[in-house]
């Protein structure tokens, strides 16, 4: 079995690659210098030549609140272009199964909690990352539409906030967890008395160590079909832990892992997104998959990787 992992060098793609290398499969991996996923002709040529059996689309332009607010056009254009090229080539060249990876930001800003799959498009999105969310919703709907029109085994998994090795640790353009990990590390290194965190600290999020998502993808390759999802009346499956932490709790846990003993302050005038977001993972749990890593375990593994890659 030949599996193409699109975006294999990123946070999620690299974790899926590490996981599937343990299995008896042939992996297709192509770096940006070999394959520009923004170019339709290059993607089509790659599929025509390599003919993978299964595709896992982990390729995306991602970032936190600052990046989404600063580069909204880049986020919607690049993500639409990448997924359109991949999904259509999967149809054209007869790919047996496509797993498209989205993001929990697809859900409405004021969705009931925990968030069930059927809440998609029930009300307006969070404005701070709306262009990115719309691109991911389009990917979900493309997979569903190709299933309904052509019978393709194309479906979507919606991961919660991921973190781990090969994450983006940029202090401004990354997601909250890696940004805080770097900030606390540098504060300890530089002997700073305090660390500032955006927002009030009250917003709650669900965080998942990326190796858990990689395991879920392996499980989906082997055990889940498009019929399992669409015949249940939904368009995708949530993948997460079901555990939520406030940003204040997260900051304190990161400070503890890093060994930072200074003060933590909160900038209430800075944006913090929706006040609560945690997924309902009942459906994928019933199919047989559950997460393994606690937040404390994941943070420790991530920080050790960060230290070894400075």
C-alpha positions in Angstrom: 0.0 0.0 0.0 1.4 3.4 -1.1 0.4 6.4 1.1 1.1 10.0 0.1 1.4 12.4 3.0 0.9 16.0 1.8 2.7 18.4 4.1 5.0 15.8 5.7 7.5 18.3 7.0 5.1 20.3 9.2 3.9 19.7 12.7 1.1 17.2 11.8 2.6 15.7 8.7 5.9 14.9 10.3 4.0 13.1 13.2 2.0 11.1 10.7 5.2 10.2 8.9 6.9 9.0 12.1 3.8 6.9 13.0 3.4 5.3 9.6 7.1 4.5 9.2 6.4 1.8 11.9 3.9 0.1 9.6 4.3 -2.1 6.5 3.4 0.6 4.0 5.3 2.5 1.4 5.4 6.3 2.1 5.4 8.9 -0.7 7.0 12.1 0.6 7.8 15.2 -1.5 9.3 18.4 -0.2 8.5 21.9 -1.4 11.5 21.9 -3.8 10.1 18.8 -5.4 6.4 19.5 -5.4 4.7 22.9 -5.1 1.2 22.1 -3.9 0.0 25.6 -5.0 0.6 24.6 -8.6 -2.2 22.5 -10.1 0.0 21.1 -13.0 2.7 20.0 -10.6 0.2 18.2 -8.3 -1.5 16.5 -11.2 1.8 15.4 -12.7 2.9 14.0 -9.3 -0.3 12.0 -8.9 -0.2 10.7 -12.5 3.4 9.5 -12.0 3.3 8.1 -8.4 -0.3 6.8 -8.3 -0.7 6.5 -4.5 -3.4 4.3 -3.0 -4.2 6.6 -0.1 -3.6 10.3 0.5 -3.5 12.1 3.9 -3.7 15.9 3.3 -1.9 17.5 6.2 -0.7 20.5 4.1 -1.8 23.9 5.1 -0.8 27.5 5.9 -1.4 27.8 9.6 -0.8 30.4 12.4 -2.2 32.0 15.5 -4.5 35.0 16.0 -1.8 37.6 15.0 -0.9 35.8 11.8 -4.5 35.2 10.8 -5.3 38.9 11.4 -2.3 40.1 9.5 -2.4 37.8 6.5 -6.0 36.8 5.9 -5.7 36.8 2.1 -2.7 34.4 2.2 -4.5 32.1 4.5 -7.7 31.7 2.4 -6.0 31.7 -1.0 -3.1 29.3 -0.2 -5.3 26.8 1.7 -8.0 26.7 -0.9 -5.5 26.3 -3.7 -3.6 23.5 -2.0 -6.7 21.4 -1.1 -8.4 22.0 -4.4 -5.4 20.7 -6.3 -5.0 17.6 -4.0 -8.7 16.7 -3.8 -9.3 17.0 -7.5 -6.2 15.0 -8.4 -7.4 12.3 -6.0 -10.5 12.0 -8.1 -8.8 12.2 -11.4 -6.2 9.5 -10.6 -8.5 7.1 -8.8 -7.1 7.4 -5.2 -8.8 4.8 -3.0 -9.0 6.9 0.2 -8.4 10.5 1.0 -8.2 11.8 4.6 -8.5 15.6 4.7 -7.3 17.3 7.9 -9.1 20.4 9.0 -9.2 22.5 12.2 -11.5 23.1 15.1 -11.8 26.7 14.1 -14.4 25.7 11.5 -17.0 25.9 14.2 -19.2 28.9 15.0 -17.9 31.4 17.5 -20.8 30.8 19.9 -21.3 27.1 19.3 -22.7 25.0 22.2 -20.0 23.2 24.2 -18.7 20.6 23.9 -18.9 21.0 20.1 -20.5 18.3 18.1 -19.8 17.7 14.4 -23.4 18.7 13.4 -22.8 22.3 14.7 -20.8 23.2 11.6 -22.3 26.2 9.8 -25.0 26.7 12.5 -24.0 30.3 13.1 -21.3 32.9 12.4 -17.6 32.1 12.7 -15.0 33.7 15.0 -13.8 36.8 12.9 -10.1 36.6 13.9 -9.5 33.5 11.8 -12.6 33.4 9.5 -10.7 33.2 6.2 -8.7 30.2 7.3 -11.9 28.6 8.7 -13.8 29.1 5.5 -11.0 27.5 3.5 -11.1 24.4 5.8 -14.9 24.2 5.6 -14.6 24.3 1.8 -12.3 21.3 2.0 -14.8 19.4 4.1 -17.5 20.2 1.7 -15.4 19.2 -1.3 -14.8 15.8 0.2 -18.4 15.3 1.0 -19.5 16.5 -2.5 -17.0 14.1 -4.2 -18.4 11.3 -2.1 -22.0 12.1 -3.0 -21.4 12.7 -6.7 -18.7 10.2 -7.5 -18.8 7.7 -4.5 -15.2 8.6 -3.5 -13.9 7.4 -0.1 -13.0 11.0 0.8 -13.6 12.3 4.3 -12.4 14.8 6.9 -11.0 14.7 10.4 -11.2 17.8 12.5 -8.3 18.0 15.0 -8.3 20.2 18.0 -5.3 22.5 18.8 -2.2 20.5 18.0 1.3 20.9 19.4 4.5 18.9 19.5 7.8 18.5 17.6 8.3 20.6 14.5 5.7 23.1 15.6 6.1 26.8 14.7 7.6 28.5 17.8 7.6 32.1 16.4 6.8 34.5 19.2 4.0 36.3 17.2 2.9 34.2 14.3 2.5 30.8 16.0 -0.3 29.3 18.0 -0.7 30.0 21.7 1.0 26.9 23.2 4.3 27.0 21.2 4.4 30.8 21.5 4.1 30.6 25.3 6.6 27.8 25.5 9.2 29.9 23.7 8.3 33.0 25.7 8.7 31.3 29.1 11.9 29.6 28.0 13.5 32.9 26.9 12.2 34.6 30.1 14.0 32.0 32.2 17.1 32.2 30.0 17.2 36.0 30.3 16.3 36.2 33.9 13.1 38.2 33.4 10.8 38.9 36.3 7.5 38.5 34.4 6.0 37.1 31.2 3.0 38.7 29.5 0.2 36.6 28.0 -2.3 37.9 25.5 -5.9 38.1 26.7 -7.5 37.7 30.2 -6.3 34.1 30.6 -9.9 33.0 31.0 -10.4 31.6 27.5 -10.5 27.8 27.5 -9.0 25.5 24.9 -8.5 21.8 24.1 -4.9 20.8 23.4 -3.7 17.6 21.8 -0.2 16.2 21.5 0.4 15.7 17.8 1.4 12.0 18.1 -2.2 11.3 19.2 -3.5 12.8 15.9 -1.0 10.7 14.0 -2.3 7.6 15.7 -5.9 8.7 14.8 -4.9 9.0 11.2 -3.5 5.5 11.2 -6.7 4.3 12.8 -8.7 6.0 10.1 -6.7 4.5 7.3 -7.4 1.1 8.6 -10.8 1.3 10.2 -12.9 4.3 9.0 -14.7 4.8 5.6 -16.6 7.8 4.2 -19.8 5.7 4.7 -19.2 5.6 8.5 -19.3 9.4 8.6 -21.8 10.6 5.9 -24.3 7.9 6.7 -24.3 9.1 10.3 -25.6 12.5 9.1 -22.3 14.5 9.6 -19.5 15.7 7.3 -16.5 14.9 9.4 -15.2 13.5 12.7 -13.7 15.5 15.6 -10.4 14.3 16.9 -9.3 15.5 20.3 -9.0 14.8 24.0 -12.2 16.3 25.3 -10.2 18.0 28.1 -10.1 21.8 28.4 -7.7 24.2 30.1 -7.9 28.0 30.5 -5.0 29.9 29.0 -4.0 30.8 32.5 -3.8 27.1 33.5 -1.8 26.4 30.3 0.6 29.2 31.1 1.2 27.9 34.6 1.8 24.4 33.3 4.2 25.6 30.8 6.0 27.7 33.4 6.3 24.6 35.5 7.7 22.4 32.7 10.2 25.1 31.7 11.2 25.9 35.3 10.2 29.6 35.1 9.5 31.0 38.6 8.6 34.7 37.7 5.3 36.4 37.5 2.7 35.8 34.8 0.6 38.8 33.7 -2.3 39.1 31.3 -2.9 41.7 28.6 -6.7 42.0 28.7 -6.6 44.6 25.8 -5.2 41.9 23.4 -7.5 39.5 21.5 -8.0 36.0 22.7 -10.6 34.5 20.3 -13.6 32.6 21.5 -14.0 32.2 25.3 -14.4 28.4 25.2 -13.8 25.7 22.6 -13.7 22.0 23.3 -14.8 19.2 21.0 -17.2 16.3 21.5 -15.2 13.3 20.4 -17.9 10.7 21.1 -18.2 9.6 17.5 -14.5 8.6 16.9 -14.3 7.2 20.4 -17.3 4.9 19.6 -15.5 3.8 16.4 -12.6 2.6 18.6 -10.1 5.4 18.9 -9.1 7.4 22.0 -6.2 9.7 22.9 -3.2 8.6 25.0 -1.1 11.6 26.0 -1.9 13.9 28.9 -1.2 17.6 28.6 1.7 17.4 31.1 3.3 14.5 29.1 2.9 16.3 25.8 4.3 19.6 27.2 7.4 17.8 28.6 8.0 15.9 25.3 7.6 19.1 23.3 9.9 21.2 25.5 12.6 18.5 25.4 12.3 18.5 21.6 12.5 22.3 21.5 15.6 22.4 23.7 17.3 19.8 21.5 16.6 21.8 18.3 17.5 25.4 19.4 
